[in-house]
Amino acid sequence: MADNNTILEKLEGLVARFEEVSTLITDPAVIADQKRYVKLTKEYKELGDLMEARKEYIQVLNGIEEAKEIISNEADPEMREMAREELDACQARQPELEEHIKLLLVPADPQDSKNAILEIRGGTGGDEAAIFAGDLFRMYTKYCETKGWRMEISSVNEGAAGGFKEVICSVTGDNVYGTLKYESGVHRVQRVPATETQGRVHTSAASVAVLPEAEEFDVVINEGEIKWDTFRSGGAGGQNVNKVESGVRLRYVWRNPNTGASEEILIECTETRDQPKNKERALSRLRTFIYDKEHHEKTVKYIKDNYPDQFIIADAKRGDIGNTSAMYARTFFEELDIDSVTVAPYMGEDSVTPFLTYEGKWVILLALTSNKGSHDFQLTEDVNGERLFEKVLRKSQEWANDENMMYVVGATQGRAFEDIRKIVPNHFLLVPGVGAQGGSLEEVCKYGMNSTCGLIVNSSRGIIYVDKTEKFAEAARTAAQEVQAQMAEQLKAIL
């Protein structure tokens, strides 16, 4: 009952806030302040879900008490049997509701409720990569249909043999970004492509990026400084594409509020036959681009201000190449001043070298992970029996040295560390997956450490699964200290 009382006390404490927000969103002064109004309506929805859960939880607790009372005092056997059935149903529902309420009480990422911008680009694999990107786009389209979300294409570059070299679209609906954000990264496929005439299996890759769509009040844009150009769209559309300048291109000079540096942003939109709609979509993408930059800068500034001695690692495993990689390198290293970036090397040298031009910064290449799907891909052998992750290690030695490059190697690949150390004996290795994914710290240290170089062990994935109660922070701290203690013992044994 103590646990029940704790949950009810927390919910009772939110009732007053729910009633306050319910009143505020009907206040004309609040409605006039659209930024505050949008924020309050989101809070109202979140609190409304909690109030519904609270109502059902109280009904379940009352049902249990009433059923127990009937069983104890009622003489009629039929009534007692009905009470037992009610008691069983309520007792089965109670833990489910408690778990549901605990999850609702956990503060959500404020970006989860936002709409999303979905970007899909074909990578390694030529025409087949474009076809694969098209398959991914159709998959996400079908998924959005099942969720009741609306998808609108804002930019597309079709492949010569079908599919897309690049497609950018917006997805609108409930909790879109919170659901799709885990899709970001490099996706790969092994199959006999439609472009293959001899039945050989090809491996192709495509990158997926999911960004939270900024709302009109999330960022400040001086629309008077936007330079608009119009042009005639290409592709299907008959006489319309030849006669009507429906395509739009915007140029906007964004000034970084933290550094004062200026950057020109160029965005095109040609997808509808209506120029005002194309302008609206281009503006939406501009807001999203600026919001994403400003959000990352605030996060990094908070870390640097509060934890100045921390080594910050950013994740850039998008699979972009050339100018796009250079843009991300500039953002991470120049604007955000992040110490290191993880990069997927499977798009080739062009996706990595822009990050390597910065002195004092580290590039961390994805070599061999604990993830099953990626792991199978990285163990693929060529005709000479050389595995893909070994090719990455050897080839990347031509791009940089151990003074600014290290590798990600999953902790579950303990014995593979021995082979990896033969190829890169002097490079640091970033090792995720200790604990939660089955990685053994003892095995990692035994095969991964040597007298020349050490390891950076990432135990955060293990900490995430330590404890789901209110004492999460304490449990996480304890787990991290345990990993540190184990690492110290391993160091003593080795050194």
N, C-alpha and C positions, 0 to 999 in steps of 0.2 A: 504493500500500500504506500510505502514511503516514496517509491518511484512514481506511483500514480499522482501523489500529492505534488511532487516536484514538477511533473509535466503540467498539471493543472495550474500550479502557481505561475509558471512561466506564461501559459496561455492567458490566464486572468490578467497578467500584467500588460498584455498586448490589446486587451479589449478596449481600454480607454483610448489608446492610440488609434485603433481602428475607427472608433466613434468620432475622434477628432478629425482624422483624415476625411471621413465621410462628410463631415460638415464643411471642411475647407474646400473640397472640390466643387461645392455648389456656391461658393462665395464669388461674386462678380469680380472683386479685386484680384483674387487668385487666378481666375479664368483669364483676366487681362494680361497677367504675367505668364506667358505661354511656357517658358522654360520651367518655372516652378510647377505649373499645372500638369505638365507632362510627367514630371518627377513624382508628383503626388498620386496621379492616376496609376502609375506603375506600383507604387507602394500600396495603394488601395487594393489592387488585384492580388498582390502577394499576401497581404494581411487577410483578404477575403478567403483565400484558400486555407489559411490557418484557422479562421473562424468556423469554416465548414467542418474542418477536421475536429476542432474543439467540440462542436455541437454533437457530432457523431460519437466522439469519445465519451462525453458525459452520458449519452444515451446508453452506450455499452456498459459503463460502470453502474448506472442505475438499473439496467436490465439484469446484471449479475446479482446485485443486492436483492432485487425483487424476487428473482428466481430462487435464490437461497432461502428467502423468507417463506415462500410458498412451499418449498420442499420440506422445511422444518415444521410448518404449522398447518398445512392443508391436509384434510382427511381424505378428500376425493382422489382416488388413484389416477384418474385421467388428467386432472389438473396437475398433479405432481409429475406425471410423465411429460406433459407439455412444458412444465417448468424446467425439467431436466434437459429437454431438447433446446429450450431457449438459453439455458446456462451454458451448454456445450457450444452453441453458436457464438454467444458473446465472448466466452473465454478463448475461442479460436480467433475471433476478430480482434481482441484486445492487443496482443503483441504486434499484429500487423499494423494496427493504427498507431501504436507507440513508435514503431520504427518509421512510419510515414511522417509522423509529427516531428520526430528528431531530425529527419532530413529536411523538412520544411523550415525548422528553426536554424539550420546551418546557414550562415550568410552566403547568398549566391553571388557569383561574379556579376557585377552590375551590367556587364556587356552581354550576358547570356540571353537577355530578353530582346536584344536588338535584331533587326534584319541583317542580312549578310550579303557581301559581294563575293561571288564565286568565280575564280579564275582558273582555267584549265589550259595547259600548254603542252603540246607534243614535244618530246625531248629526243633522246637517242633512239634511232630506228628509222629515220627518214619517213617515207610515206606510211609505213606501218605504225609509226608512233602517232602520226596524225589520225589514222584510223582508230587507234586505241583511245586517243583523246576524245574522239567522237563517241566511242562506246561509253566512256566514262560520263560524258555529258548526257547521253540518253539514260544512263543508269540513274544519275542524279535527278533528271527530269521526272522519271517514273517515281522515284522516291518522294520527290516534292508533291507529286499528285496524290500519293497515298496519305501524305501528312496534311493535305489540304492547303499547301503553300502555293503562292503565285510566283512564277519565274519569268523574268523579262530579260531578254538578251540586249546588251548595250554595245557590244563590239564583237566582231567575229572575223577570223581570217581562215578561209577554208583551205584544206589540203588538196594537192593535185589529184590524188587517187581517192578522195573522199575524206570524211572526218574533218578535223580542225587543227590547224597549226596553233591557233589561239582562239579561245572563246571566253568572253567575260559577261557575266549576267548578275542580276540582282535577284535575291530570293526574299520574299515577304511572307510573314506568317507569325505564328506563336513560338517563341523560344528558338528561333532559327539558328542564330549564331551559337547558342549553347549546345545545340545538337550537332551542327556541322563542323565546329572548330577542330574536332579531332581528325578530320579528313585531310587536313593540310599535310603536305609532304610529297615525296616522290612515290608514284605508283608504278608497278612494272607488270608485264605479262610475258609469258612464254607460250608461243603457239605457232602453228603454220599459218602465216598471214595470207590474205587474199592476193597479195602482190607476189607471192612465192610460186614458182612454176615447177620446182623439183621436190616439193614435199619436205623441205628442211624446216626445223623449228627455229624461230627467231626470238630474241629477247628485246623488248622495246619498253621505253619508259615515258611517263608523262608526269608533269608536276601539277599539283592541285593547291591552290591558296584560298583560304577563307578569311575574309576580313569583316569586322563588325561595321555595318553601315551606319555612318554618322547621321544623326537627326539634325534638323535645321538649326537647333539651338545648342548643339554640342560644340560647334566651332564658330569663330567670327570670321566672315569673309566680306571684304569690301567689293561688292559686285560691280561697282563703278570702275574698278581697276582690271576687270576681266576683259581681255581682248577676244572678240568672237570673229571667227571666219566661217563662211558657209561654202559648201561645194556640192557637186552632184554625186550622189551615191552610186556605187557599182552594183553588179549582180542582178538578180531577178527583179522585175518590176516594170517591164515594158517601157512605154514612152515616158513614164513618170521619172525614172532614174536619169533620163537624158535631158529632160526639160526643167525639172524642179530641183533647186538647190536645197535639199532636205538635210544633207549631212552637215554636222557642225563640228568645229574645232575650237577649243578654248585654250588660251594661254594666261596663266596667272602667276605673278611673282609673289611667292610666299616668303614671309620674313620669320625666321626662327625666333620665337619670343625669348629663348634662353641665351642664344649666342649672337643674335642680331644679323646672322648671315642670311642672304637671300638665295632663293632657288626658284627657277622657272619650272612650272608644272604644265605639261602639255597633255590634253585629253581629247580624244575624238569619239564621236558617236554617230552612227549611220543607220541604225537598225530599224527605225520606223520611217514611214513616208511623211511624217508630220514633224516639221522643224521645231516647233515649241516643245514637243515631247522629247526630241533628241537633246534639246538644251537642258530640259529638266533632268534627264538621266546623266548628262555630262556633269551638271552641278552636283548631283548626288555622289558621283564618283570622286569629284574634287573634295567634297566635304569628308568623305570616307578616307581619302588619302591623307589629308591634313590631320584628321582625328587620330588615325593610326600612328602617325609620327609624333604628335603631341602626347599621346597616351604613353608611348614607349619612353619618351623623354622624361615624363613625370616619374615613371617607375624607376628609371636609372638614376635620376637626381635624388630620389628618396634613399636609394641604396647607398649612393656615394656620400650623402650627407650624414647618414646614420651609421653606416658600416664602411668607413673609408679604407680599411685594410683588406676588404674582400676582393677576391679575383672573380670578375663577372664573366660568365659564359652565356652568349646569346645563341639562339638556334636559327640558322638560316638555311636549313636543308630543304630549299624550295625546288632545286633543280633548274634554276634559270641559268642563262649563259650570256656571255658578251657584255653588252651595255647594261643589261638588267642586273647582272652580278656586280658590275662596277658601281651601280647606283646603291645596291644594298651594302656593299663594302664601305662606300662613302658615308652612308647613314649610320652604320654600326660603329665604325672606327673614328670618323671625323666628328659627326654631329653628336653621337651618344657617348663617345669615348669609352666604348666597351673593350675589355681586355682581350677577349677571344670569341671566335665564332665557329660553330659546328657547320660543316658543309658536306653535302652529298657529292661525291666525285664522279658519279656515273654519267653525267652529261659531258664529261671530258675536261680537258685542261682549261677551256674557256670559262668554265663555271667556277674554277678555283683560283686561277692566277690573279684576278682583280683583288682578292683578299690578301694575297701574299706581298703586295707592294708596300705595305705599311710597316715601318720599323717599330719594334717594341710591341707588336700585336701578334697574337697566336691564331693559327688556323687549325681546327681539329677535324680531320677527315673521318668519315664514317667507313670503318673497315669491316668489322664483323660484330653483329649485334646479337642480343638475346632473343629478339623478336623472331618467332618461328617463320613467318612469311618471308621476312627480309633475310633471315639466316639461310633458308633454302636457296634463295637467289644468289647470295654471296658465296655459297659453296659450289655453284655451277662450274663444271670443268670444261676447258677447251679441248681441242683435238690432241693436245700434248699432255693432258692431264693436269694442267695448272688451274687452280681454283681462282675465281674472280677476285676474292679478297687479297690473294697473293699478288695478282696482277696490279691491283690498286696500290699495294704497298711498294712494289718494285717501280712502277711507272711514276708514282708521286715523288720518288727520290730525285727525279730529273727536274721537278718544279721548285723544291725548296730543301732546306736541311733541318737538323734537329734544333736549331735556334729559334724557329718560329712555326714549327709544325708538329702536331702530335696526332694520335689516332684514337677513335672510339672502338673499344673491344668489349663485348658483353661478358659479364662475369660467368655466365653459364658455359662459356667456351674455354674452360680451364686448360684442357690439354692443348688447345690450339695456340695458347700463349707461347708454348715452346717453339712452334714453327714460326710464329710472328717475330719472336725475339731474334731468330736467325737472320731475318730480313731487315729488321729495324732495331738493332741492339741499343742505339743511343737516343731513341725517341721516348718521350713521355707517353703513357697510355692512360686515357680516361676510361674508367671501368664502372659502368652502371650495372644494376641488377643483382647486387649482393643482397641475399636474404629473400626478398619477396619473390623474385623470379627463379630462385633455386641456386644462385651462384654461391660458391664456397670461397670465403675469404682466404682460407688456408691454401686452397689449390691455386687461386689467383696469384697469391704472393710467391708460392713455390715455383711456378712456371713463368710468371710475368716479371718478377724483379731480378735484377742482376747488380753487379758491383758498380755499373756505370750509371744506371738510370732507374728511376722509381715509377710509382703509379699514382694516379689521382683517383681515389675510390669514391664513387658517388653512391651514397646509401639512401638517398631521398626516396626512391621508389619503395624501399623497405619500410621507411618511416610512415609512409602514407597508409599502409595497411596495419600498422601496429595496433591502433585503438580507435573505435568509432564513438567513444563516449565523450562527455564534456571535458574530460581530463586529457584531451588529445595533445595539447602543447606539452604537458608534463611527460606523457608517454613518448612523444616524438623526441624530446630532449634526452630521455633515458636511453632510447634506442640508438641515437647518434653517439652518445657517450660509450655505449657498449661496443659499437663498431670501432671507435677510436682506440678503446682499450685492447680490442682484439688485434688491431693493426699494430699497436705498439709491441705486443707480444710476438707477432710475426716478424717485426723488424729486429727484435732482439735475437730471435732464432737464426735469422739470415745473416745479420751483421756480426 
